[in-house]
Amino acid sequence: MTAAPCTYQNAPDYLRLELVIIDGKLFMRQTGAGERSEVVKVGDNIFSAAGQEFVLIPESGGRIKYLHIAAHALKRI
């Protein structure tokens, strides 16, 4: 599985992360922030950005439904 550009949200106005492609590379950034970190695949559904690992969790059809990072589950929106 590969990570695809999308927005993930934990709760309204609390935590929202975006996966974006810039110049052919995948980056993670917090919505509204200018800083971004390159995403690196480290295992099956496991990725790392700025030294923080996260997991992309698919639904039964294979489409990514959740991003799990630092004890937070963020739903794809």
Number of C-alpha atoms within 10 A of each C-alpha: 13 11 18 14 13 14 19 22 21 18 11 7 7 7 14 19 20 19 21 20 15 9 6 7 10 18 20 21 19 17 16 9 8 7 10 17 15 17 23 17 16 11 10 10 16 18 19 18 17 12 11 10 16 21 19 22 18 14 9 8 7 9 13 19 17 20 22 17 15 9 7 13 20 21 18 18 11
